[in-house]
């Protein structure tokens, strides 16, 4: 296997605004030239397969499922990180924001106090150049948690943070405004009955509100002081969108209603929706579907969320689901737009001077990843 690539030929190239049958030249890990038709010299023959920019994933909490494969089971941190990295890269993702939850859950779910241990494993992997994909950190901050601020401060003292999202899973609002769905979700996660989950809802709402009044402004202040991009999470009402705007949020993750998605669009917030939502034809929580959001022009970025392989599938499926969106526009939702939203101007599109982050994609019943390169070096 050749480590570095210099010429790709006979490829269906997905550019930022169009497609082109031709070739790409790479020098020192960067795109040097793009041409139509026959390449000036022989290289990696794509035989008509698609050449897609390396995918940029902003929100995947899939690492936690590798680290906590069963309730109360903790896997080896480096083993979990390396298995996760291999799956991410094999899905065509060359830049991934590892979404780590900051703030302990009252039910003992999530990684909790192990956040720093996972951060250390990721840092060790970066320093040793072990990873196929480039890993950045997205802290998913559960603002009603009693220790969320301390967790973020401790993480920030040791490791770089590239994105923060403000999450609030208080029953009766946002994703869980329907209490029956809240009870069903948490009973499956915790092993408690739905009645047990609902038994302390009123107390939880009161406690969460008190904590949020303190932690939310503290987290916003922390992010602003360090120029960390902020994302909102599960905005449901126009008032919640207005709060996000006041806080300087640039990205809206998974708005739960069309009302909130349209408000985000009107205020120029990039809207992220779930790739599994699009593939399944709807939200597993009964919230806004990605298809409906796209039909109203409120879909800027797709995220694989809990299924890494869904990102490429959804991008190729989007033009089939929503009229007026061509393949180039669909691919932007998983490449250029998420890169731009987080200040990564050196990647996300096939253009001269950009990083040679590439995915070779063949079409079967679904798009199939055949090869992956990061900065010109083959990683899959």
SVG drawing of the C-alpha trace seen along z (x, -y; Angstrom):
<svg xmlns="http://www.w3.org/2000/svg" viewBox="-46 -39 51 43">
<polyline fill="none" stroke="black" stroke-width="0.4" points="0.0,0.0 1.4,-3.4 1.3,-5.8 1.1,-9.0 -0.9,-9.9 0.2,-12.3 -2.3,-11.9 -6.0,-10.8 -7.4,-10.2 -10.6,-9.1 -12.7,-10.3 -16.1,-11.9 -15.0,-14.8 -17.5,-16.5 -16.5,-20.2 -18.1,-22.7 -20.6,-23.8 -20.5,-21.2 -19.2,-17.9 -16.3,-17.2 -15.0,-14.1 -11.3,-14.5 -8.2,-14.4 -6.5,-16.0 -2.8,-16.5 -1.4,-16.5 1.9,-18.0 3.0,-17.8 -0.4,-16.9 -2.2,-19.8 -4.3,-20.0 -2.0,-21.5 -4.2,-21.3 -7.6,-20.1 -8.3,-19.3 -11.1,-17.9 -10.6,-14.9 -7.5,-12.8 -4.7,-13.3 -1.3,-14.5 0.3,-11.4 -0.8,-8.1 -2.0,-7.9 -4.6,-6.2 -7.3,-5.2 -10.7,-5.7 -12.5,-4.0 -15.3,-6.5 -15.8,-6.3 -16.6,-9.5 -13.9,-11.6 -15.4,-13.4 -13.7,-15.7 -12.9,-14.1 -16.0,-14.4 -16.0,-16.8 -18.1,-15.5 -19.0,-18.0 -21.1,-16.0 -20.7,-12.3 -20.9,-10.8 -20.0,-7.4 -16.8,-7.3 -18.7,-6.9 -20.4,-3.7 -16.9,-2.2 -15.8,-3.2 -19.1,-2.2 -20.2,0.8 -22.6,2.0 -24.1,0.3 -21.5,-0.1 -18.8,1.4 -15.7,-0.7 -13.3,0.4 -9.6,-0.4 -9.5,-4.1 -6.8,-3.7 -8.4,-0.6 -11.8,-2.4 -10.3,-5.4 -8.4,-3.4 -11.4,-1.3 -13.5,-4.4 -10.9,-6.1 -10.8,-3.1 -14.6,-3.2 -14.6,-7.0 -12.0,-6.8 -13.6,-3.8 -16.8,-6.0 -14.9,-8.6 -14.5,-11.0 -11.1,-12.7 -11.8,-15.4 -13.9,-14.5 -15.0,-16.5 -15.1,-13.9 -18.3,-14.8 -17.6,-14.2 -20.2,-14.9 -19.2,-17.3 -21.3,-17.0 -22.4,-13.9 -25.8,-12.5 -28.0,-12.0 -28.7,-8.4 -25.0,-7.7 -25.1,-7.5 -22.4,-8.8 -18.7,-8.9 -18.9,-11.2 -15.6,-11.6 -13.8,-9.5 -14.0,-12.6 -10.3,-13.5 -9.2,-9.9 -10.7,-9.9 -9.2,-13.3 -5.8,-11.9 -6.2,-8.9 -7.1,-11.2 -4.1,-13.5 -1.8,-10.5 -3.0,-9.2 -2.5,-12.6 1.0,-13.0 2.0,-9.5 0.5,-10.1 -1.7,-7.0 -4.9,-8.3 -6.3,-7.8 -8.6,-10.8 -7.8,-14.2 -9.4,-14.5 -10.7,-17.7 -12.8,-18.1 -16.4,-19.0 -17.6,-19.3 -21.3,-18.6 -22.1,-20.6 -25.1,-19.4 -25.9,-22.7 -28.2,-21.4 -25.5,-19.0 -24.1,-19.8 -20.5,-19.5 -20.6,-20.7 -18.6,-23.9 -15.9,-22.2 -15.7,-19.5 -15.2,-22.0 -12.7,-24.0 -10.7,-20.9 -10.7,-19.7 -9.8,-23.1 -6.8,-23.3 -5.3,-20.2 -6.6,-19.9 -7.7,-22.1 -11.4,-22.5 -12.6,-23.3 -16.4,-23.4 -18.8,-23.6 -22.6,-22.9 -25.1,-23.9 -27.4,-21.0 -30.4,-20.8 -32.2,-17.5 -34.6,-18.7 -37.9,-16.9 -40.7,-18.9 -38.5,-21.0 -36.5,-20.9 -36.0,-17.3 -38.1,-16.0 -41.0,-18.4 -43.2,-15.2 -42.8,-13.6 -43.9,-10.2 -41.0,-10.2 -38.7,-11.3 -39.7,-8.4 -39.4,-5.9 -35.9,-7.1 -34.5,-7.2 -36.1,-3.9 -34.3,-2.2 -31.0,-3.8 -31.2,-3.4 -33.1,-0.1 -35.7,-1.9 -39.4,-1.6 -41.1,-4.6 -43.1,-5.2 -39.8,-5.3 -38.3,-7.8 -41.4,-10.0 -41.6,-9.8 -39.0,-12.5 -39.7,-14.7 -41.0,-17.7 -38.0,-17.7 -35.6,-17.3 -37.1,-20.3 -36.7,-22.5 -33.1,-21.4 -32.2,-21.7 -33.5,-25.2 -31.5,-26.4 -28.3,-24.9 -28.8,-26.2 -29.2,-29.8 -25.6,-29.6 -23.9,-27.2 -25.2,-28.5 -23.7,-32.0 -20.5,-30.6 -20.1,-28.2 -20.9,-31.0 -18.3,-33.3 -15.7,-30.5 -16.2,-29.9 -16.1,-33.6 -12.9,-34.2 -11.2,-31.4 -12.8,-32.1 -14.4,-28.6 -17.3,-28.3 -20.7,-27.7 -23.6,-25.5 -27.1,-25.4 -28.8,-22.1 -32.5,-21.1 -33.8,-24.6 -37.6,-24.3 -39.1,-27.8 -38.2,-31.2 -37.4,-32.4 -34.8,-29.7 -33.3,-30.7 -33.3,-34.3 -31.3,-33.2 -28.8,-31.4 -28.3,-34.5 -27.7,-36.6 -25.1,-34.1 -23.2,-34.3 -24.1,-30.8 -23.0,-30.2 -24.5,-26.7 -27.9,-25.2 -27.8,-21.5 -30.9,-19.5 -33.7,-22.1 -36.8,-20.1 -39.5,-22.2 -39.9,-23.9 -40.6,-27.1 -37.2,-27.1 -35.4,-25.9 -36.9,-28.8 -35.9,-31.2 -32.3,-29.9 -32.4,-30.4 -33.7,-33.9 -30.9,-34.8 -28.2,-33.1 -27.4,-30.4 -26.1,-27.3 -28.6,-24.4 -27.4,-20.9 -29.7,-17.9 -29.0,-14.2 -28.0,-12.0 -29.9,-9.0 -33.0,-11.2 -32.8,-11.8 -32.1,-8.1 -34.9,-6.8 -37.3,-9.5 -37.8,-11.0 -36.6,-11.7 -36.4,-8.8 -37.7,-11.2 -40.7,-12.4 -39.1,-15.8 -38.6,-17.8 -37.5,-15.6 -34.3,-16.4 -36.3,-16.1 -38.9,-18.7 -36.1,-21.0 -34.3,-20.7 -37.5,-21.3 -37.8,-24.7 -34.2,-25.6 -33.2,-24.9 -30.5,-22.3 -26.9,-23.4 -25.0,-20.6 -25.5,-16.9 -24.1,-15.0 -23.8,-11.2 -24.7,-11.6 -24.8,-7.9 -24.0,-6.1 -20.8,-7.2 -21.6,-5.4 -24.8,-7.4 -23.0,-10.6 -22.0,-9.6 -25.2,-7.7 -27.3,-10.7 -25.3,-13.1 -25.8,-10.9 -29.5,-10.3 -30.4,-13.9 -30.9,-14.8 -33.3,-11.9 -35.3,-13.0 -35.5,-16.8 -36.0,-18.5 -33.7,-21.3 -30.7,-19.9 -28.0,-18.5 -25.2,-16.2 -22.6,-19.0 -24.9,-20.9 -25.6,-17.7 -21.9,-16.9 -21.3,-20.4 -23.4,-19.6 -20.8,-17.1 -17.6,-18.8 -17.3,-22.5 -20.1,-23.9 -19.2,-22.2 -15.5,-23.1 -16.4,-26.7 -18.7,-26.8 -15.7,-25.9 -13.1,-28.0 -11.3,-25.2 -10.8,-27.0 -8.0,-24.7 -10.3,-21.7 -13.8,-20.7 -13.6,-21.1 -11.6,-20.0 -9.9,-23.2 -6.3,-24.3 -4.4,-24.9 -6.8,-22.9 -5.8,-19.8 -5.8,-16.6 -8.4,-15.0 -10.2,-12.6 -12.6,-9.7 -13.0,-7.4 -16.7,-6.3 -18.3,-3.6 -22.0,-3.3 -23.8,0.0 -27.2,0.0 -25.5,-2.6 -22.3,-4.7 -19.3,-2.5 -16.0,-3.9 -13.1,-2.3 -10.2,-4.5 -9.5,-7.4 -6.6,-9.9 -5.7,-12.5 -3.3,-15.3 -2.4,-13.0 -1.6,-10.0 -3.7,-6.9 -5.3,-6.0 -8.0,-3.4"/>
</svg>
